[in-house]
Amino acid sequence: MKANIYVTLKREVLDPQGDAVRRSLRSLGFEEVKSARVGKLIELELHGDDRESAESHIQSMCEKLLANPVIEDFRYEILD
């Protein structure tokens, strides 16, 4: 079983890296880019096939290590 975890800054947190990406894209002629936010993707491969257990463990992993709950949000998807 595989899981993709997406970690992003909360909307109210400034994203200087995203702003740099937006400015760079605009300087390359992509004027339609209004804003950009940068996050991270964490891919996990998990043993077992108990989806409910996997969701519980992934939630715990995110809360304890993979995301900073003060400034980041996370979401995940489990791929069979």
N, CA, C and O atoms as a GROMACS GRO file, in nm:
protein
  320
    1MET      N    1   0.085  -0.117   0.000
    1MET     CA    2   0.000   0.000   0.000
    1MET      C    3   0.090   0.124   0.000
    1MET      O    4   0.193   0.127   0.068
    2LYS      N    5   0.052   0.222  -0.076
    2LYS     CA    6   0.128   0.346  -0.083
    2LYS      C    7   0.043   0.462  -0.036
    2LYS      O    8  -0.080   0.458  -0.044
    3ALA      N    9   0.109   0.565   0.014
    3ALA     CA   10   0.039   0.686   0.057
    3ALA      C   11   0.116   0.808   0.009
    3ALA      O   12   0.239   0.812   0.016
    4ASN      N   13   0.043   0.905  -0.039
    4ASN     CA   14   0.099   1.036  -0.072
    4ASN      C   15   0.049   1.135   0.031
    4ASN      O   16  -0.071   1.147   0.056
    5ILE      N   17   0.144   1.207   0.090
    5ILE     CA   18   0.111   1.307   0.191
    5ILE      C   19   0.152   1.443   0.136
    5ILE      O   20   0.266   1.462   0.094
    6TYR      N   21   0.059   1.537   0.138
    6TYR     CA   22   0.083   1.671   0.087
    6TYR      C   23   0.085   1.767   0.206
    6TYR      O   24  -0.013   1.777   0.280
    7VAL      N   25   0.196   1.837   0.222
    7VAL     CA   26   0.210   1.932   0.332
    7VAL      C   27   0.225   2.071   0.271
    7VAL      O   28   0.311   2.094   0.186
    8THR      N   29   0.140   2.163   0.316
    8THR     CA   30   0.144   2.300   0.264
    8THR      C   31   0.137   2.399   0.380
    8THR      O   32   0.086   2.367   0.488
    9LEU      N   33   0.187   2.517   0.355
    9LEU     CA   34   0.175   2.623   0.455
    9LEU      C   35   0.029   2.663   0.468
    9LEU      O   36  -0.046   2.663   0.370
   10LYS      N   37  -0.010   2.698   0.588
   10LYS     CA   38  -0.146   2.749   0.608
   10LYS      C   39  -0.161   2.878   0.529
   10LYS      O   40  -0.064   2.950   0.508
   11ARG      N   41  -0.282   2.907   0.485
   11ARG     CA   42  -0.309   3.024   0.401
   11ARG      C   43  -0.261   3.154   0.465
   11ARG      O   44  -0.213   3.243   0.395
   12GLU      N   45  -0.273   3.164   0.597
   12GLU     CA   46  -0.236   3.289   0.664
   12GLU      C   47  -0.084   3.305   0.684
   12GLU      O   48  -0.038   3.410   0.728
   13VAL      N   49  -0.007   3.202   0.651
   13VAL     CA   50   0.139   3.207   0.665
   13VAL      C   51   0.199   3.254   0.533
   13VAL      O   52   0.166   3.201   0.426
   14LEU      N   53   0.286   3.353   0.540
   14LEU     CA   54   0.353   3.403   0.420
   14LEU      C   55   0.439   3.293   0.359
   14LEU      O   56   0.498   3.213   0.431
   15ASP      N   57   0.445   3.290   0.227
   15ASP     CA   58   0.520   3.188   0.154
   15ASP      C   59   0.622   3.256   0.063
   15ASP      O   60   0.594   3.277  -0.055
   16PRO      N   61   0.740   3.293   0.117
   16PRO     CA   62   0.838   3.362   0.035
   16PRO      C   63   0.887   3.279  -0.084
   16PRO      O   64   0.918   3.334  -0.190
   17GLN      N   65   0.895   3.148  -0.068
   17GLN     CA   66   0.937   3.064  -0.180
   17GLN      C   67   0.831   3.065  -0.290
   17GLN      O   68   0.864   3.073  -0.408
   18GLY      N   69   0.705   3.057  -0.252
   18GLY     CA   70   0.598   3.065  -0.349
   18GLY      C   71   0.597   3.199  -0.421
   18GLY      O   72   0.573   3.206  -0.542
   19ASP      N   73   0.623   3.306  -0.346
   19ASP     CA   74   0.628   3.439  -0.406
   19ASP      C   75   0.743   3.450  -0.506
   19ASP      O   76   0.729   3.511  -0.612
   20ALA      N   77   0.857   3.388  -0.473
   20ALA     CA   78   0.972   3.389  -0.565
   20ALA      C   79   0.938   3.312  -0.692
   20ALA      O   80   0.976   3.353  -0.802
   21VAL      N   81   0.867   3.201  -0.679
   21VAL     CA   82   0.825   3.123  -0.796
   21VAL      C   83   0.731   3.207  -0.882
   21VAL      O   84   0.746   3.212  -1.005
   22ARG      N   85   0.634   3.274  -0.820
   22ARG     CA   86   0.540   3.358  -0.894
   22ARG      C   87   0.614   3.467  -0.971
   22ARG      O   88   0.589   3.487  -1.090
   23ARG      N   89   0.704   3.537  -0.903
   23ARG     CA   90   0.780   3.644  -0.970
   23ARG      C   91   0.863   3.591  -1.085
   23ARG      O   92   0.870   3.652  -1.191
   24SER      N   93   0.927   3.476  -1.063
   24SER     CA   94   1.011   3.418  -1.169
   24SER      C   95   0.929   3.376  -1.289
   24SER      O   96   0.969   3.399  -1.404
   25LEU      N   97   0.814   3.314  -1.264
   25LEU     CA   98   0.728   3.275  -1.376
   25LEU      C   99   0.680   3.397  -1.454
   25LEU      O  100   0.677   3.396  -1.577
   26ARG      N  101   0.644   3.501  -1.382
   26ARG     CA  102   0.599   3.623  -1.450
   26ARG      C  103   0.712   3.685  -1.531
   26ARG      O  104   0.690   3.737  -1.641
   27SER      N  105   0.834   3.679  -1.478
   27SER     CA  106   0.948   3.736  -1.552
   27SER      C  107   0.980   3.654  -1.678
   27SER      O  108   1.041   3.704  -1.771
   28LEU      N  109   0.936   3.528  -1.679
   28LEU     CA  110   0.955   3.444  -1.797
   28LEU      C  111   0.840   3.457  -1.896
   28LEU      O  112   0.835   3.387  -1.997
   29GLY      N  113   0.747   3.548  -1.866
   29GLY     CA  114   0.638   3.574  -1.960
   29GLY      C  115   0.507   3.509  -1.924
   29GLY      O  116   0.410   3.522  -2.000
   30PHE      N  117   0.499   3.441  -1.812
   30PHE     CA  118   0.375   3.377  -1.770
   30PHE      C  119   0.297   3.474  -1.682
   30PHE      O  120   0.284   3.454  -1.561
   31GLU      N  121   0.245   3.578  -1.745
   31GLU     CA  122   0.176   3.686  -1.675
   31GLU      C  123   0.046   3.641  -1.608
   31GLU      O  124  -0.004   3.710  -1.519
   32GLU      N  125  -0.007   3.528  -1.650
   32GLU     CA  126  -0.135   3.482  -1.595
   32GLU      C  127  -0.122   3.426  -1.453
   32GLU      O  128  -0.222   3.401  -1.386
   33VAL      N  129   0.002   3.405  -1.406
   33VAL     CA  130   0.021   3.351  -1.271
   33VAL      C  131  -0.007   3.459  -1.168
   33VAL      O  132   0.067   3.557  -1.155
   34LYS      N  133  -0.115   3.440  -1.096
   34LYS     CA  134  -0.158   3.537  -0.995
   34LYS      C  135  -0.089   3.512  -0.861
   34LYS      O  136  -0.051   3.607  -0.793
   35SER      N  137  -0.074   3.386  -0.824
   35SER     CA  138  -0.005   3.352  -0.700
   35SER      C  139   0.048   3.211  -0.710
   35SER      O  140   0.006   3.133  -0.795
   36ALA      N  141   0.141   3.178  -0.621
   36ALA     CA  142   0.198   3.043  -0.615
   36ALA      C  143   0.227   3.009  -0.470
   36ALA      O  144   0.271   3.094  -0.393
   37ARG      N  145   0.201   2.887  -0.433
   37ARG     CA  146   0.232   2.836  -0.300
   37ARG      C  147   0.317   2.711  -0.320
   37ARG      O  148   0.290   2.631  -0.408
   38VAL      N  149   0.419   2.695  -0.238
   38VAL     CA  150   0.508   2.581  -0.250
   38VAL      C  151   0.488   2.492  -0.128
   38VAL      O  152   0.479   2.541  -0.015
   39GLY      N  153   0.480   2.362  -0.150
   39GLY     CA  154   0.464   2.266  -0.042
   39GLY      C  155   0.557   2.148  -0.064
   39GLY      O  156   0.652   2.157  -0.142
   40LYS      N  157   0.527   2.040   0.003
   40LYS     CA  158   0.608   1.920  -0.015
   40LYS      C  159   0.519   1.798  -0.029
   40LYS      O  160   0.409   1.792   0.026
   41LEU      N  161   0.569   1.701  -0.102
   41LEU     CA  162   0.504   1.573  -0.122
   41LEU      C  163   0.591   1.467  -0.056
   41LEU      O  164   0.711   1.460  -0.082
   42ILE      N  165   0.530   1.386   0.030
   42ILE     CA  166   0.601   1.275   0.094
   42ILE      C  167   0.532   1.147   0.048
   42ILE      O  168   0.412   1.130   0.068
   43GLU      N  169   0.609   1.058  -0.013
   43GLU     CA  170   0.555   0.931  -0.060
   43GLU      C  171   0.599   0.821   0.036
   43GLU      O  172   0.718   0.806   0.063
   44LEU      N  173   0.504   0.746   0.087
   44LEU     CA  174   0.534   0.637   0.178
   44LEU      C  175   0.486   0.506   0.117
   44LEU      O  176   0.381   0.501   0.053
   45GLU      N  177   0.563   0.400   0.138
   45GLU     CA  178   0.518   0.266   0.105
   45GLU      C  179   0.500   0.195   0.238
   45GLU      O  180   0.591   0.189   0.319
   46LEU      N  181   0.380   0.140   0.258
   46LEU     CA  182   0.344   0.081   0.386
   46LEU      C  183   0.323  -0.070   0.373
   46LEU      O  184   0.276  -0.118   0.270
   47HIS      N  185   0.358  -0.144   0.478
   47HIS     CA  186   0.330  -0.287   0.485
   47HIS      C  187   0.184  -0.306   0.522
   47HIS      O  188   0.125  -0.223   0.592
   48GLY      N  189   0.127  -0.414   0.478
   48GLY     CA  190  -0.009  -0.447   0.516
   48GLY      C  191  -0.112  -0.394   0.419
   48GLY      O  192  -0.081  -0.323   0.323
   49ASP      N  193  -0.238  -0.430   0.446
   49ASP     CA  194  -0.347  -0.387   0.358
   49ASP      C  195  -0.470  -0.342   0.437
   49ASP      O  196  -0.580  -0.336   0.383
   50ASP      N  197  -0.450  -0.310   0.564
   50ASP     CA  198  -0.559  -0.260   0.648
   50ASP      C  199  -0.568  -0.108   0.632
   50ASP      O  200  -0.492  -0.034   0.693
   51ARG      N  201  -0.661  -0.065   0.550
   51ARG     CA  202  -0.674   0.078   0.517
   51ARG      C  203  -0.704   0.163   0.641
   51ARG      O  204  -0.647   0.271   0.657
   52GLU      N  205  -0.790   0.116   0.727
   52GLU     CA  206  -0.827   0.192   0.847
   52GLU      C  207  -0.706   0.213   0.939
   52GLU      O  208  -0.686   0.322   0.992
   53SER      N  209  -0.627   0.109   0.956
   53SER     CA  210  -0.505   0.119   1.038
   53SER      C  211  -0.405   0.214   0.972
   53SER      O  212  -0.342   0.295   1.039
   54ALA      N  213  -0.392   0.203   0.840
   54ALA     CA  214  -0.299   0.290   0.767
   54ALA      C  215  -0.338   0.436   0.784
   54ALA      O  216  -0.252   0.521   0.806
   55GLU      N  217  -0.467   0.467   0.773
   55GLU     CA  218  -0.513   0.605   0.788
   55GLU      C  219  -0.481   0.658   0.928
   55GLU      O  220  -0.437   0.771   0.943
   56SER      N  221  -0.503   0.576   1.028
   56SER     CA  222  -0.475   0.614   1.165
   56SER      C  223  -0.326   0.642   1.185
   56SER      O  224  -0.288   0.742   1.246
   57HIS      N  225  -0.242   0.554   1.131
   57HIS     CA  226  -0.098   0.572   1.145
   57HIS      C  227  -0.048   0.694   1.067
   57HIS      O  228   0.036   0.769   1.117
   58ILE      N  229  -0.099   0.714   0.948
   58ILE     CA  230  -0.057   0.829   0.868
   58ILE      C  231  -0.095   0.960   0.938
   58ILE      O  232  -0.016   1.054   0.943
   59GLN      N  233  -0.216   0.964   0.990
   59GLN     CA  234  -0.260   1.083   1.065
   59GLN      C  235  -0.163   1.111   1.180
   59GLN      O  236  -0.122   1.225   1.200
   60SER      N  237  -0.127   1.008   1.253
   60SER     CA  238  -0.035   1.022   1.366
   60SER      C  239   0.104   1.066   1.319
   60SER      O  240   0.166   1.152   1.382
   61MET      N  241   0.153   1.008   1.211
   61MET     CA  242   0.284   1.045   1.156
   61MET      C  243   0.287   1.193   1.120
   61MET      O  244   0.384   1.263   1.149
   62CYS      N  245   0.181   1.239   1.057
   62CYS     CA  246   0.174   1.379   1.016
   62CYS      C  247   0.171   1.472   1.136
   62CYS      O  248   0.241   1.573   1.139
   63GLU      N  249   0.092   1.438   1.236
   63GLU     CA  250   0.079   1.521   1.354
   63GLU      C  251   0.207   1.524   1.437
   63GLU      O  252   0.238   1.626   1.499
   64LYS      N  253   0.282   1.413   1.438
   64LYS     CA  254   0.401   1.403   1.523
   64LYS      C  255   0.530   1.445   1.455
   64LYS      O  256   0.623   1.491   1.522
   65LEU      N  257   0.538   1.431   1.323
   65LEU     CA  258   0.666   1.454   1.257
   65LEU      C  259   0.658   1.524   1.122
   65LEU      O  260   0.732   1.620   1.097
   66LEU      N  261   0.571   1.479   1.036
   66LEU     CA  262   0.577   1.522   0.896
   66LEU      C  263   0.527   1.663   0.869
   66LEU      O  264   0.566   1.724   0.769
   67ALA      N  265   0.442   1.715   0.956
   67ALA     CA  266   0.390   1.850   0.938
   67ALA      C  267   0.401   1.926   1.070
   67ALA      O  268   0.388   1.868   1.178
   68ASN      N  269   0.425   2.055   1.060
   68ASN     CA  270   0.426   2.142   1.177
   68ASN      C  271   0.286   2.201   1.190
   68ASN      O  272   0.249   2.288   1.111
   69PRO      N  273   0.208   2.156   1.288
   69PRO     CA  274   0.069   2.198   1.296
   69PRO      C  275   0.049   2.347   1.322
   69PRO      O  276  -0.061   2.400   1.302
   70VAL      N  277   0.151   2.415   1.366
   70VAL     CA  278   0.141   2.559   1.390
   70VAL      C  279   0.132   2.636   1.259
   70VAL      O  280   0.056   2.733   1.249
   71ILE      N  281   0.210   2.594   1.159
   71ILE     CA  282   0.215   2.670   1.034
   71ILE      C  283   0.177   2.591   0.910
   71ILE      O  284   0.165   2.648   0.801
   72GLU      N  285   0.157   2.460   0.923
   72GLU     CA  286   0.131   2.377   0.805
   72GLU      C  287   0.000   2.299   0.816
   72GLU      O  288  -0.044   2.262   0.926
   73ASP      N  289  -0.060   2.275   0.701
   73ASP     CA  290  -0.173   2.185   0.688
   73ASP      C  291  -0.124   2.062   0.613
   73ASP      O  292  -0.022   2.067   0.544
   74PHE      N  293  -0.195   1.953   0.626
   74PHE     CA  294  -0.161   1.834   0.549
   74PHE      C  295  -0.288   1.762   0.506
   74PHE      O  296  -0.395   1.775   0.567
   75ARG      N  297  -0.273   1.686   0.400
   75ARG     CA  298  -0.376   1.595   0.354
   75ARG      C  299  -0.304   1.475   0.296
   75ARG      O  300  -0.187   1.483   0.260
   76TYR      N  301  -0.374   1.367   0.286
   76TYR     CA  302  -0.310   1.247   0.233
   76TYR      C  303  -0.410   1.166   0.151
   76TYR      O  304  -0.531   1.179   0.163
   77GLU      N  305  -0.352   1.080   0.067
   77GLU     CA  306  -0.432   0.986  -0.010
   77GLU      C  307  -0.362   0.851  -0.003
   77GLU      O  308  -0.239   0.842  -0.009
   78ILE      N  309  -0.441   0.749   0.009
   78ILE     CA  310  -0.388   0.613   0.012
   78ILE      C  311  -0.415   0.549  -0.123
   78ILE      O  312  -0.527   0.549  -0.173
   79LEU      N  313  -0.309   0.495  -0.181
   79LEU     CA  314  -0.318   0.433  -0.313
   79LEU      C  315  -0.307   0.282  -0.295
   79LEU      O  316  -0.214   0.233  -0.231
   80ASP      N  317  -0.400   0.210  -0.350
   80ASP     CA  318  -0.397   0.064  -0.337
   80ASP      C  319  -0.308   0.001  -0.440
   80ASP      O  320  -0.294  -0.121  -0.444
   0.00000   0.00000   0.00000
